[in-house]
Amino acid sequence: MTAPLPARAQARGERRHVTSLRAGLRPWRRRALAASSWSRVRGSYLACQNIKDLEVFARMQEVKVDPDKPLEGVRLLALQSRKTLLVPTPRLRTGLFNKITPPPGATKDILRKCATSQGVRSFSTPVGLDARVQVDLVVVGSVAVSEKGWRIGKGEGYADLEYAMMVSMGAVSPETPVVTIVHDCQVVDIPEALLEDHDLTVDYILTPTRVIATGCERPKPAGIIWSKISCEMMEKIPVLRSLRSREKQAGKDVSLQDEPRDLDASRLQTAPLRALRGPQALPLATQREDVPADTVYVGNLPRDARVSELKTALRAHGAAPLRLSWQGPQRRAFLHYPDAASAQQAVSCLQDLRLGANTLRVALARQQRPSDLVDTHPGEPHPNHRPAVADL
């Protein structure tokens, strides 16, 4: 009998196993891409036609379909069946989804055009968060899917996030069926070790030759998992910021993946920032190693910028520091955080930070050239300056 492995060794083995499984996804993605050119012509049309055999499609009225090319046939069938068709906006940059509204008396040719990516742009109206939308059926694309209903996407997570956002706004429920349409070669065995709690599962798989009811019992995402959302993603997706504000007001934990966690969020947003001015009391640092790891450099400030403007911008990004060293004449400032981890998180949140027409340069102070750290104006504080009285 083999002796059981120690817990740590077993964990290392599981991590290596998952890593190798993720590497094994590459052939699936290549196979999916190789199949896509054929499936766009004939295979995807046949697979999409199979949705007519699903009772859930016949009795559902409001259908959300991803904008993928292989799903064009489903979008056309939804329009021809006079169903309400919702399509997510590309990368969610301008909202969650749009409603496709064909012109009155639209012919089959016009409906076919409405189902294309160009038609989605030309014949759609945005659906706001306040709209009372109840999605009856969700159709997504996949790179690989198993007969158990476990799905692998392109790796960007938009389908998973779209579903989670619909849950947050009350547009879907755990009973809302999810369908994916793929080529036959994309139906493979997927190890459960690859799945995470935010991954979307599917109830039906349609291929050119098969209709598979997965009977999947794994729970679907119950909403947005904010701890998996980065500050960068928040900046790119405005509707995500709106949903976060709503959930924060409802008392939910909306801490982001790379947001400082050791400081009280409300205090960061409301506490006055301490702008340090006055004669410096410590020698200047001339090497990057002399600069504390908890300090962030902000450069390229507008010549007429005011410290109050920078404070406002920092609070808006949820990255207000404990103290702020202002060096306006040199068009820079230094932000002091509780520790190195908080400083690194602030750098992530403050990418693309702007004041006026200037995009500011934000990085850890240690990563700057020594010439950027040395004061040439006596009487201005250096980033490693720690005066006894900070609030002047």
C-alpha positions, 0 to 999 in steps of 0.5 A, a space after each residue: 500500500 502506498 503511503 499518502 503524500 504530505 499535504 504540501 507535496 500533494 498540493 504541488 502535484 495538483 498545481 503541476 497537473 492543472 498547469 499541464 492541463 491548461 497547456 493541453 488547451 492549446 491544441 483544442 484552441 488550434 482545432 477550434 480555429 482550424 474548424 472555424 473557417 469550415 463551420 462558418 460556411 456549412 457546419 455552423 448553419 447546421 448546428 444553429 438550425 438544431 436549436 429549433 429542436 429545443 423546446 426551450 428555444 420554442 417557448 422562450 421570447 427574450 434571447 441573448 446571443 453572443 456576437 460570434 460569427 458561428 452564432 449568426 444563424 441563431 441570431 437570424 432564427 431569433 429574428 425570424 421567430 420574432 423573438 427579442 434579440 439581445 447581443 452583448 457589446 464588443 468587450 462591453 466597452 459601451 454597455 452590457 448589451 444592445 437590442 436588435 430592432 429590424 426596420 418595419 416590414 424587414 424582408 428575410 435579406 434584411 433580417 439576415 443582414 441584421 444578424 451579422 456583426 455589421 447589422 448588430 451595429 446598424 440596427 441596435 439600441 442600447 439596453 440600460 441597467 434600469 431596463 427591466 430585462 428578463 433573458 429567457 435563453 443565453 447562447 454563447 460560443 466556446 473553444 471547447 466544451 464537455 458533454 458534462 456541460 463544462 466550458 472553456 472560452 477564449 481565455 478573456 472571460 467576457 462570456 463568464 462576466 456577461 452572465 455574472 453581470 446579468 445575474 447582478 442586474 436580475 436579468 437571468 436566474 439559475 434556471 435560465 438555460 445556457 446553450 453553446 454551439 460548436 463544431 463536433 471536434 470541440 466537444 472534448 473531455 475537460 478535467 474539473 480541475 480546470 474549472 473555477 467558481 466564476 466559470 459558466 457552464 452550459 445546459 445544451 450543446 449543439 453541433 452539426 450532428 448532435 444535440 446534447 443535453 448535458 444535465 449539468 448540476 454544477 452551479 452557475 456564477 451567482 453574480 460578479 466576483 469582485 475579487 477577480 476584477 482588476 482595476 484595469 478592467 474597471 477602467 475599460 468597462 463603464 457598466 461594470 463601474 455602475 454595477 459596482 456602485 449599486 452593489 456597494 450601496 447595497 452593502 456588498 463587499 466590492 473589493 477588487 483584485 488589485 485594490 488596497 485591502 489593508 485600509 478602510 475603503 470609506 476612509 480612503 475615499 473621504 479622509 483628507 490627503 496630507 500634502 507635504 510642503 516645507 523644508 526637508 529634514 533628511 538628506 536627499 536620496 541619490 539611489 533608487 534603493 534609498 527610496 521606500 518601497 511604499 512610495 509611488 512616483 507621479 510624473 508629467 503633471 500639467 504645469 498649472 496643476 494644483 494639489 487639490 486636483 490630484 487629490 480628487 483624481 486619486 480618490 476617484 480611482 480608489 487609490 488615495 494614499 496616506 500622505 502626498 508629497 507635492 513637487 508642482 514646480 518639477 511637475 511631479 508628486 510622491 504618494 506614500 502608502 502603508 506598505 509595498 503591496 499597497 503601493 503596487 496595487 495603487 500603481 495598477 489602479 492609476 494606470 491611464 490617470 489623467 489631469 487635464 490633457 496630460 496622461 500622468 506617468 505612474 510607477 513605483 518610485 524605486 523604478 525611476 531614474 535617480 535624476 527623477 528622484 533628486 530635488 533640484 529645488 531646495 525646500 521641496 520634500 523628497 519621497 523618503 522625507 518623514 516629518 514628525 508633523 505630516 498634516 501641514 
